[in-house]
Amino acid sequence: MESQPGCSHPTEVRAAKDRAIFDDVRVISNLLNDEVFFVPNCDYFTQIQIDVQPFMRKVVTTWMLEVCEEQMCEDCVFPLAVNLLDRFLCVCRIKRQQLQLLGATCLLVASKLRSTNALPIELLCAYTDYSVTYDNIQSWELLLLSKLQYNLSAVTGFDYIDQVIERCSWGDQSNLLRRHSHTLVSICYTEPSLIQTPPSVIAAACINSAVRGLKLSCQSDAVQDVCRMLNVNVETLEYLVSVVDRLVEKVVPPAPTKGEPSKTVSGYESPKYGQPETPTEVENIYF
């Protein structure tokens, strides 16, 4: 990581595109084969958990996303952390008071796996307003690892975005397509109704929602290419795109009316800061 002149935050230095990754059809095939092992295997709200409700998960995952944003974590950290949280809740019953502790622990483990700089435990304690302690997170880290049998490197919706965009002729039509797709994936991972949705389907819907929101000319081609590449049914894709659009309605500020100054944002804002009216008018929003 290195800093730009006049900027206090480090900027990502991305590696060159690896042909062994983006030109080999086995990569997506392996992702599709492996993802089934990491999809939560039950509706834990009805089958496992007694004290944890869907709205509680929404609150905690939104908090987790805000932590990742403030700490400028890599985009891959948050989806993995939520996947760990959901899989843990499928196998271990907890109290509602322990849900934020679990979220902090999942952020710690995910950042160790996917980030260049792991989130410090002290920082995570501070983000909980010190409602959990250093020892709490340490002990729950061991609990998380044991309950998931150390099977942590899950396939998430994030993993498909670059694979699809880099392999499609329309992938370079907008330099915002990748950014918007990643943001939509993060929004989807806060939604309780999508817990058991395969990550490939989430990625397919987010890419197509981003293509439509940016008003790219490749909308029909994008549907066909993504469905073919990720083995997604067109009807399923269209339904999930509508779900993504409704989620975006809740978190993206409304477009300014004529005569008002533009309020372009530089990053995804917390849902508590905006209740917009129009979902896919995102061409002026820089996630």
C-alpha beads as a LAMMPS data file, in Angstrom:
LAMMPS data file: protein, C-alpha beads

287 atoms
286 bonds

1 atom types
1 bond types

-500.0 500.0 xlo xhi
-500.0 500.0 ylo yhi
-500.0 500.0 zlo zhi

Masses

1 110.0

Atoms # bond

1 1 1 0.000 0.000 0.000
2 1 1 1.216 3.521 -0.695
3 1 1 -0.134 7.013 -0.162
4 1 1 -0.873 9.568 -2.849
5 1 1 0.471 13.107 -2.393
6 1 1 -1.776 15.075 -0.080
7 1 1 -3.730 11.969 0.927
8 1 1 -3.570 10.529 4.426
9 1 1 -5.083 7.191 3.437
10 1 1 -3.059 4.516 1.621
11 1 1 -4.200 3.526 -1.860
12 1 1 -4.329 0.001 -3.199
13 1 1 -1.578 -1.066 -5.559
14 1 1 -3.255 -3.746 -7.624
15 1 1 -1.316 -6.550 -9.236
16 1 1 -1.254 -6.973 -13.002
17 1 1 -3.926 -9.248 -14.453
18 1 1 -2.783 -12.846 -14.306
19 1 1 -3.633 -14.752 -17.491
20 1 1 -3.430 -18.009 -15.556
21 1 1 -6.404 -16.811 -13.503
22 1 1 -8.538 -14.958 -16.032
23 1 1 -7.929 -17.085 -19.135
24 1 1 -8.440 -20.502 -17.582
25 1 1 -12.036 -21.771 -17.637
26 1 1 -11.276 -24.084 -14.725
27 1 1 -11.195 -21.161 -12.289
28 1 1 -14.924 -20.385 -12.511
29 1 1 -15.709 -24.097 -12.729
30 1 1 -13.838 -24.722 -9.487
31 1 1 -15.579 -21.797 -7.789
32 1 1 -18.985 -23.144 -8.803
33 1 1 -18.096 -26.633 -7.608
34 1 1 -16.756 -25.403 -4.279
35 1 1 -19.405 -22.820 -3.388
36 1 1 -21.946 -25.474 -2.404
37 1 1 -19.804 -26.352 0.613
38 1 1 -19.998 -22.817 1.993
39 1 1 -23.673 -21.931 1.580
40 1 1 -25.417 -21.981 5.007
41 1 1 -27.208 -25.314 5.123
42 1 1 -30.381 -24.276 6.956
43 1 1 -32.657 -21.415 7.919
44 1 1 -31.124 -21.013 11.342
45 1 1 -33.725 -18.468 12.457
46 1 1 -36.365 -21.212 12.515
47 1 1 -34.280 -24.339 13.058
48 1 1 -31.374 -23.429 15.351
49 1 1 -31.600 -19.991 16.923
50 1 1 -34.217 -19.116 19.528
51 1 1 -33.097 -15.654 20.590
52 1 1 -31.720 -14.273 17.303
53 1 1 -34.103 -12.676 14.794
54 1 1 -33.525 -11.595 11.156
55 1 1 -33.632 -7.876 11.992
56 1 1 -30.862 -8.412 14.552
57 1 1 -28.656 -9.961 11.895
58 1 1 -29.415 -6.978 9.647
59 1 1 -28.305 -4.546 12.345
60 1 1 -25.096 -6.434 13.152
61 1 1 -24.070 -7.039 9.527
62 1 1 -24.679 -3.359 8.723
63 1 1 -22.419 -2.490 11.652
64 1 1 -19.808 -4.924 10.319
65 1 1 -19.970 -3.250 6.911
66 1 1 -19.499 0.191 8.475
67 1 1 -16.429 -1.054 10.346
68 1 1 -14.944 -2.405 7.119
69 1 1 -15.635 0.871 5.331
70 1 1 -14.131 3.073 8.032
71 1 1 -11.031 0.900 8.206
72 1 1 -10.798 0.752 4.385
73 1 1 -10.689 -3.038 4.385
74 1 1 -10.434 -4.876 1.076
75 1 1 -13.842 -5.586 -0.457
76 1 1 -13.409 -9.315 0.057
77 1 1 -13.283 -9.091 3.873
78 1 1 -16.913 -8.240 4.605
79 1 1 -18.633 -10.989 2.527
80 1 1 -16.333 -13.605 4.049
81 1 1 -17.021 -12.324 7.574
82 1 1 -20.781 -12.570 7.022
83 1 1 -20.414 -16.056 5.550
84 1 1 -18.525 -17.149 8.673
85 1 1 -21.237 -15.604 10.856
86 1 1 -24.069 -17.372 9.012
87 1 1 -22.351 -20.760 8.973
88 1 1 -21.582 -20.470 12.684
89 1 1 -25.208 -19.665 13.476
90 1 1 -26.211 -22.829 11.613
91 1 1 -24.311 -24.995 14.084
92 1 1 -24.219 -23.105 17.388
93 1 1 -27.090 -21.496 19.317
94 1 1 -26.265 -18.141 20.902
95 1 1 -27.965 -15.369 22.856
96 1 1 -28.878 -12.102 21.184
97 1 1 -26.398 -10.300 23.441
98 1 1 -23.604 -12.355 21.871
99 1 1 -24.399 -11.511 18.243
100 1 1 -22.189 -8.416 18.022
101 1 1 -19.385 -10.331 19.700
102 1 1 -19.737 -12.994 17.005
103 1 1 -19.722 -10.304 14.303
104 1 1 -16.531 -8.764 15.692
105 1 1 -14.900 -12.193 15.860
106 1 1 -15.858 -12.955 12.256
107 1 1 -14.376 -9.620 11.141
108 1 1 -11.151 -10.504 12.920
109 1 1 -10.858 -13.924 11.288
110 1 1 -11.899 -12.681 7.824
111 1 1 -9.381 -9.836 7.951
112 1 1 -6.635 -12.288 8.879
113 1 1 -7.517 -14.426 5.869
114 1 1 -8.239 -11.819 3.204
115 1 1 -6.722 -8.491 4.250
116 1 1 -3.165 -7.233 4.037
117 1 1 -3.664 -5.758 7.519
118 1 1 -5.725 -7.696 10.056
119 1 1 -8.128 -5.669 12.180
120 1 1 -6.687 -5.290 15.713
121 1 1 -8.764 -6.809 18.506
122 1 1 -8.482 -3.573 20.487
123 1 1 -10.034 -1.673 17.590
124 1 1 -12.915 -4.118 17.303
125 1 1 -13.559 -3.745 21.042
126 1 1 -13.696 0.022 20.594
127 1 1 -16.209 -0.330 17.746
128 1 1 -18.499 -2.251 20.104
129 1 1 -18.265 0.641 22.566
130 1 1 -16.335 -1.781 24.760
131 1 1 -19.368 -4.002 25.267
132 1 1 -17.013 -6.928 24.498
133 1 1 -13.506 -7.440 25.790
134 1 1 -10.218 -8.525 24.293
135 1 1 -10.532 -11.891 26.050
136 1 1 -14.091 -12.332 24.750
137 1 1 -12.975 -12.021 21.140
138 1 1 -9.941 -14.247 21.668
139 1 1 -12.016 -17.042 23.188
140 1 1 -14.730 -16.723 20.541
141 1 1 -12.140 -16.873 17.803
142 1 1 -11.243 -20.365 19.025
143 1 1 -14.928 -21.250 19.296
144 1 1 -15.564 -20.066 15.736
145 1 1 -12.622 -22.035 14.367
146 1 1 -13.671 -25.208 16.151
147 1 1 -17.349 -24.998 15.171
148 1 1 -16.415 -24.431 11.506
149 1 1 -13.696 -27.094 11.735
150 1 1 -11.137 -24.571 10.438
151 1 1 -12.898 -24.564 7.067
152 1 1 -12.708 -20.802 6.649
153 1 1 -11.673 -19.861 3.120
154 1 1 -15.182 -19.707 1.708
155 1 1 -16.312 -18.804 -1.810
156 1 1 -18.330 -15.562 -1.729
157 1 1 -20.064 -13.356 -4.273
158 1 1 -16.977 -11.142 -4.332
159 1 1 -14.889 -13.921 -5.880
160 1 1 -16.947 -13.995 -9.078
161 1 1 -17.011 -10.296 -9.946
162 1 1 -13.568 -9.935 -11.517
163 1 1 -13.785 -13.390 -13.076
164 1 1 -16.921 -12.411 -15.009
165 1 1 -16.012 -8.818 -15.859
166 1 1 -12.544 -9.698 -17.128
167 1 1 -13.879 -12.465 -19.376
168 1 1 -16.618 -10.424 -21.080
169 1 1 -16.137 -8.059 -24.013
170 1 1 -18.356 -5.444 -22.313
171 1 1 -16.405 -5.542 -19.062
172 1 1 -14.442 -2.393 -19.886
173 1 1 -17.402 -0.212 -20.921
174 1 1 -17.277 1.606 -17.589
175 1 1 -14.526 1.906 -15.037
176 1 1 -17.262 2.025 -12.369
177 1 1 -18.698 -1.408 -13.161
178 1 1 -16.363 -3.307 -10.879
179 1 1 -16.758 -0.802 -8.024
180 1 1 -20.544 -0.807 -8.229
181 1 1 -20.732 -4.601 -8.463
182 1 1 -18.626 -5.015 -5.325
183 1 1 -20.768 -2.499 -3.462
184 1 1 -23.963 -4.299 -4.438
185 1 1 -22.479 -7.605 -3.277
186 1 1 -21.790 -6.049 0.126
187 1 1 -25.350 -4.734 0.343
188 1 1 -26.715 -8.198 -0.482
189 1 1 -24.704 -9.770 2.325
190 1 1 -26.552 -7.615 4.862
191 1 1 -29.928 -8.963 3.709
192 1 1 -31.306 -11.868 5.815
193 1 1 -33.520 -13.195 3.004
194 1 1 -30.440 -13.954 0.865
195 1 1 -28.599 -16.063 3.439
196 1 1 -29.005 -19.321 1.489
197 1 1 -28.651 -17.799 -1.982
198 1 1 -25.568 -19.213 -3.760
199 1 1 -22.792 -16.619 -4.111
200 1 1 -22.685 -17.124 -7.889
201 1 1 -26.343 -16.043 -8.143
202 1 1 -25.717 -13.008 -5.924
203 1 1 -22.743 -12.012 -8.090
204 1 1 -24.727 -12.482 -11.308
205 1 1 -27.562 -10.273 -10.037
206 1 1 -25.185 -7.580 -8.762
207 1 1 -23.265 -7.379 -12.043
208 1 1 -26.452 -7.038 -14.075
209 1 1 -27.937 -4.523 -11.647
210 1 1 -24.749 -2.459 -11.942
211 1 1 -24.843 -2.689 -15.750
212 1 1 -28.418 -1.406 -15.792
213 1 1 -27.814 1.251 -13.185
214 1 1 -24.891 2.611 -15.177
215 1 1 -27.051 2.481 -18.339
216 1 1 -24.443 0.560 -20.320
217 1 1 -25.330 -0.503 -23.845
218 1 1 -24.580 -4.172 -23.176
219 1 1 -27.577 -5.013 -20.975
220 1 1 -28.928 -7.904 -23.067
221 1 1 -25.442 -9.277 -23.698
222 1 1 -24.671 -9.063 -19.980
223 1 1 -27.685 -11.184 -19.064
224 1 1 -26.785 -13.869 -21.592
225 1 1 -23.063 -13.910 -20.804
226 1 1 -23.477 -13.962 -17.026
227 1 1 -26.173 -16.648 -17.090
228 1 1 -24.038 -18.830 -19.357
229 1 1 -20.846 -18.302 -17.402
230 1 1 -22.312 -18.852 -13.931
231 1 1 -25.011 -21.393 -14.828
232 1 1 -27.815 -19.124 -13.626
233 1 1 -31.377 -19.347 -14.906
234 1 1 -32.570 -16.134 -16.608
235 1 1 -35.798 -16.005 -14.560
236 1 1 -33.831 -16.469 -11.343
237 1 1 -31.434 -13.719 -12.389
238 1 1 -34.213 -11.255 -13.172
239 1 1 -35.873 -11.923 -9.832
240 1 1 -32.627 -11.410 -7.917
241 1 1 -31.901 -8.202 -9.844
242 1 1 -35.262 -6.848 -8.661
243 1 1 -34.335 -7.827 -5.097
244 1 1 -30.998 -6.031 -5.413
245 1 1 -32.727 -2.938 -6.781
246 1 1 -35.088 -2.862 -3.808
247 1 1 -32.158 -3.164 -1.417
248 1 1 -30.403 -0.281 -3.168
249 1 1 -33.508 1.847 -2.688
250 1 1 -32.899 1.721 1.048
251 1 1 -29.251 2.710 1.050
252 1 1 -28.572 5.040 -1.896
253 1 1 -29.456 8.745 -1.535
254 1 1 -32.005 9.966 -4.128
255 1 1 -30.749 11.684 -7.243
256 1 1 -30.869 15.499 -6.932
257 1 1 -33.806 17.216 -8.560
258 1 1 -33.280 19.692 -11.355
259 1 1 -31.595 22.825 -10.072
260 1 1 -30.145 21.205 -6.968
261 1 1 -26.384 20.729 -6.672
262 1 1 -25.135 17.183 -7.230
263 1 1 -24.523 15.196 -4.049
264 1 1 -22.195 12.581 -5.486
265 1 1 -20.807 10.367 -2.751
266 1 1 -17.349 8.871 -2.681
267 1 1 -18.280 5.728 -0.782
268 1 1 -21.224 3.572 0.175
269 1 1 -23.105 5.288 2.963
270 1 1 -24.649 3.559 5.942
271 1 1 -28.370 2.769 5.503
272 1 1 -29.208 5.034 8.432
273 1 1 -28.084 8.069 6.420
274 1 1 -30.418 7.790 3.485
275 1 1 -33.872 6.527 2.482
276 1 1 -34.002 7.121 -1.285
277 1 1 -36.798 6.846 -3.762
278 1 1 -35.056 5.592 -6.914
279 1 1 -32.868 2.462 -6.824
280 1 1 -30.893 2.118 -10.018
281 1 1 -30.073 5.697 -10.948
282 1 1 -26.500 5.147 -9.812
283 1 1 -24.473 6.561 -12.657
284 1 1 -23.636 9.626 -10.547
285 1 1 -22.796 7.669 -7.415
286 1 1 -19.197 6.624 -6.980
287 1 1 -19.252 3.693 -4.600

Bonds

1 1 1 2
2 1 2 3
3 1 3 4
4 1 4 5
5 1 5 6
6 1 6 7
7 1 7 8
8 1 8 9
9 1 9 10
10 1 10 11
11 1 11 12
12 1 12 13
13 1 13 14
14 1 14 15
15 1 15 16
16 1 16 17
17 1 17 18
18 1 18 19
19 1 19 20
20 1 20 21
21 1 21 22
22 1 22 23
23 1 23 24
24 1 24 25
25 1 25 26
26 1 26 27
27 1 27 28
28 1 28 29
29 1 29 30
30 1 30 31
31 1 31 32
32 1 32 33
33 1 33 34
34 1 34 35
35 1 35 36
36 1 36 37
37 1 37 38
38 1 38 39
39 1 39 40
40 1 40 41
41 1 41 42
42 1 42 43
43 1 43 44
44 1 44 45
45 1 45 46
46 1 46 47
47 1 47 48
48 1 48 49
49 1 49 50
50 1 50 51
51 1 51 52
52 1 52 53
53 1 53 54
54 1 54 55
55 1 55 56
56 1 56 57
57 1 57 58
58 1 58 59
59 1 59 60
60 1 60 61
61 1 61 62
62 1 62 63
63 1 63 64
64 1 64 65
65 1 65 66
66 1 66 67
67 1 67 68
68 1 68 69
69 1 69 70
70 1 70 71
71 1 71 72
72 1 72 73
73 1 73 74
74 1 74 75
75 1 75 76
76 1 76 77
77 1 77 78
78 1 78 79
79 1 79 80
80 1 80 81
81 1 81 82
82 1 82 83
83 1 83 84
84 1 84 85
85 1 85 86
86 1 86 87
87 1 87 88
88 1 88 89
89 1 89 90
90 1 90 91
91 1 91 92
92 1 92 93
93 1 93 94
94 1 94 95
95 1 95 96
96 1 96 97
97 1 97 98
98 1 98 99
99 1 99 100
100 1 100 101
101 1 101 102
102 1 102 103
103 1 103 104
104 1 104 105
105 1 105 106
106 1 106 107
107 1 107 108
108 1 108 109
109 1 109 110
110 1 110 111
111 1 111 112
112 1 112 113
113 1 113 114
114 1 114 115
115 1 115 116
116 1 116 117
117 1 117 118
118 1 118 119
119 1 119 120
120 1 120 121
121 1 121 122
122 1 122 123
123 1 123 124
124 1 124 125
125 1 125 126
126 1 126 127
127 1 127 128
128 1 128 129
129 1 129 130
130 1 130 131
131 1 131 132
132 1 132 133
133 1 133 134
134 1 134 135
135 1 135 136
136 1 136 137
137 1 137 138
138 1 138 139
139 1 139 140
140 1 140 141
141 1 141 142
142 1 142 143
143 1 143 144
144 1 144 145
145 1 145 146
146 1 146 147
147 1 147 148
148 1 148 149
149 1 149 150
150 1 150 151
151 1 151 152
152 1 152 153
153 1 153 154
154 1 154 155
155 1 155 156
156 1 156 157
157 1 157 158
158 1 158 159
159 1 159 160
160 1 160 161
161 1 161 162
162 1 162 163
163 1 163 164
164 1 164 165
165 1 165 166
166 1 166 167
167 1 167 168
168 1 168 169
169 1 169 170
170 1 170 171
171 1 171 172
172 1 172 173
173 1 173 174
174 1 174 175
175 1 175 176
176 1 176 177
177 1 177 178
178 1 178 179
179 1 179 180
180 1 180 181
181 1 181 182
182 1 182 183
183 1 183 184
184 1 184 185
185 1 185 186
186 1 186 187
187 1 187 188
188 1 188 189
189 1 189 190
190 1 190 191
191 1 191 192
192 1 192 193
193 1 193 194
194 1 194 195
195 1 195 196
196 1 196 197
197 1 197 198
198 1 198 199
199 1 199 200
200 1 200 201
201 1 201 202
202 1 202 203
203 1 203 204
204 1 204 205
205 1 205 206
206 1 206 207
207 1 207 208
208 1 208 209
209 1 209 210
210 1 210 211
211 1 211 212
212 1 212 213
213 1 213 214
214 1 214 215
215 1 215 216
216 1 216 217
217 1 217 218
218 1 218 219
219 1 219 220
220 1 220 221
221 1 221 222
222 1 222 223
223 1 223 224
224 1 224 225
225 1 225 226
226 1 226 227
227 1 227 228
228 1 228 229
229 1 229 230
230 1 230 231
231 1 231 232
232 1 232 233
233 1 233 234
234 1 234 235
235 1 235 236
236 1 236 237
237 1 237 238
238 1 238 239
239 1 239 240
240 1 240 241
241 1 241 242
242 1 242 243
243 1 243 244
244 1 244 245
245 1 245 246
246 1 246 247
247 1 247 248
248 1 248 249
249 1 249 250
250 1 250 251
251 1 251 252
252 1 252 253
253 1 253 254
254 1 254 255
255 1 255 256
256 1 256 257
257 1 257 258
258 1 258 259
259 1 259 260
260 1 260 261
261 1 261 262
262 1 262 263
263 1 263 264
264 1 264 265
265 1 265 266
266 1 266 267
267 1 267 268
268 1 268 269
269 1 269 270
270 1 270 271
271 1 271 272
272 1 272 273
273 1 273 274
274 1 274 275
275 1 275 276
276 1 276 277
277 1 277 278
278 1 278 279
279 1 279 280
280 1 280 281
281 1 281 282
282 1 282 283
283 1 283 284
284 1 284 285
285 1 285 286
286 1 286 287
